[in-house]
């Protein structure tokens, strides 16, 4: 019986890591490295995760959640907020890197604020997109560390979309060969 249980757990771990998964966070300890705060979608509901998100996975932050990058990590997408609430991402640990395909801060069509505070560490992104809907704000407050983004979008890309997008830099290094400010929106 005990051996069968171990095999079932191993099968669960393999199935969770075999394809892209959506992850969310509880509102407790914001540390990325705290596994007990991670939940993943098992096909019918979000359940406690036995593993951390990986480079093919999506992280959906909402409900006032703060996620703090305190370890090296790689994911496909982070969306903050994902729904009609606020969410925040924090880089404050020196020497730690988040590698990501796309970081969506704010989101047109959702009624929530997205905020990134970055004082240490590194963000390596394919796309860093700051877009907000309605009267909401998508903010990246950058005071130290490094940002490297193949594409940096500050402002909405859809005609007629409203919202405020801010990238405020007081220190640190930003490297982006493709910068779009304002997009097609007002």
C-alpha positions in Angstrom: 0.0 0.0 0.0 2.7 2.4 0.9 4.6 1.7 -2.3 1.5 2.3 -4.4 0.9 5.6 -2.7 4.5 6.7 -3.6 3.9 5.7 -7.2 0.6 7.7 -7.3 2.4 10.8 -6.0 5.2 10.4 -8.6 2.5 10.1 -11.4 0.9 13.3 -10.1 4.2 15.1 -10.1 4.9 13.9 -13.6 1.5 14.9 -14.9 1.7 18.4 -13.3 5.0 19.1 -14.8 4.4 17.5 -18.2 2.3 20.4 -19.6 1.7 24.1 -19.0 -0.3 24.7 -15.8 -2.0 27.8 -14.3 -0.8 28.7 -10.8 -2.2 31.1 -8.2 -1.0 32.2 -4.8 -2.5 32.3 -1.3 -2.5 35.7 0.4 -0.1 34.7 3.2 3.8 34.7 3.0 4.6 36.5 -0.3 8.0 34.6 -0.8 8.2 32.8 -4.1 10.2 30.0 -2.4 7.3 29.2 0.0 5.8 26.1 -1.7 2.8 26.0 0.7 1.5 29.3 -0.8 1.3 27.9 -4.4 -1.9 26.4 -5.9 -2.3 24.9 -9.4 -5.4 24.2 -11.5 -6.0 20.4 -11.7 -8.6 20.6 -14.4 -11.5 21.3 -12.1 -10.3 23.4 -9.2 -7.2 25.1 -7.7 -5.5 22.8 -5.2 -2.3 23.0 -3.2 0.7 22.5 -5.4 3.4 19.8 -4.8 5.8 21.7 -7.2 6.8 25.2 -8.0 5.8 26.8 -11.4 8.2 26.1 -14.2 9.2 27.8 -17.5 6.0 26.6 -19.3 3.6 27.7 -16.7 1.3 30.7 -16.1 0.9 32.6 -12.8 -2.3 34.5 -12.3 -2.2 37.0 -9.4 -5.3 38.7 -8.0 -7.1 39.1 -4.7 -4.6 41.7 -3.3 -1.8 39.1 -3.5 1.9 40.2 -3.3 4.5 37.8 -4.8 8.1 38.4 -3.9 10.9 37.1 -6.1 13.3 35.7 -3.5 14.8 32.9 -5.6 15.9 32.3 -9.2 12.8 31.3 -11.2 11.5 30.9 -14.8 7.9 30.9 -16.0 6.1 31.6 -19.2 3.6 34.3 -18.1 2.7 36.3 -15.1 -0.6 38.3 -15.2 -1.2 40.8 -12.4 -4.0 41.4 -11.8 -5.8 38.5 -13.5 -9.3 39.6 -12.4 -11.1 42.5 -10.9 -8.7 43.1 -7.9 -5.2 44.5 -7.3 -2.0 42.4 -7.3 1.7 43.2 -6.8 5.1 41.7 -7.7 8.2 42.6 -5.8 11.9 42.3 -6.7 13.9 43.1 -3.5 16.5 40.3 -3.2 19.9 41.0 -4.8 21.3 38.3 -7.0 18.0 36.7 -7.9 16.6 36.5 -11.5 13.1 36.0 -12.8 13.2 34.8 -16.4 9.9 35.1 -18.1 8.4 35.0 -21.6 5.7 37.7 -20.8 5.0 39.9 -17.8 1.5 41.5 -18.0 1.2 44.3 -15.5 -2.4 45.6 -15.5 -4.8 44.3 -18.1 -7.3 46.0 -20.3 -10.8 44.7 -19.6 -10.1 44.0 -15.9 -10.9 46.4 -13.1 -7.7 46.1 -11.0 -4.3 47.8 -10.5 -1.1 45.9 -11.2 2.1 47.1 -9.5 5.7 45.9 -9.7 8.3 47.3 -7.2 11.9 46.5 -8.2 14.8 47.5 -6.0 17.2 44.6 -6.5 17.6 41.5 -8.6 17.0 41.0 -12.3 14.0 40.6 -14.6 14.7 39.0 -18.0 11.6 39.2 -20.1 10.6 38.5 -23.7 7.8 41.1 -23.3 7.2 43.5 -20.3 3.7 44.9 -20.9 2.2 47.7 -18.8 -1.5 48.2 -19.7 -4.5 49.0 -17.6 -8.2 49.3 -18.2 -10.8 51.9 -17.0 -9.5 54.2 -14.4 -6.8 51.7 -13.2 -3.1 51.8 -13.2 -0.3 49.5 -14.3 2.9 50.6 -12.6 6.6 49.5 -12.6 8.5 51.3 -9.9 12.2 50.6 -10.6 14.8 51.8 -8.1 17.6 49.2 -8.5 18.8 46.0 -10.2 18.3 45.3 -13.9 15.5 44.9 -16.4 16.2 43.3 -19.8 13.1 43.0 -22.1 13.1 42.2 -25.8 9.9 44.3 -25.9 8.8 47.0 -23.4 5.3 48.2 -23.8 4.1 51.2 -21.7 0.5 52.0 -22.5 -2.4 50.2 -24.1 -2.2 48.8 -27.7 -6.0 49.0 -28.5 -7.5 52.1 -29.9 -9.9 53.7 -27.4 -8.6 51.9 -24.4 -8.1 53.9 -21.2 -6.1 53.4 -18.1 -2.7 54.7 -16.9 0.6 52.9 -17.5 3.7 54.1 -15.6 7.4 53.0 -15.8 9.2 55.1 -13.2 13.0 54.6 -13.0 15.2 56.2 -10.3 18.2 53.8 -10.5 19.3 50.5 -12.1 19.7 49.5 -15.7 17.1 48.9 -18.4 17.9 47.2 -21.7 15.2 47.0 -24.3 15.7 47.1 -28.1 11.9 47.6 -28.7 10.2 50.3 -26.7 6.6 51.3 -27.3 5.1 54.2 -25.3 1.4 55.0 -25.6 0.6 52.3 -28.2 -2.5 53.0 -30.2 -4.5 54.2 -27.2 -4.9 57.7 -25.8 
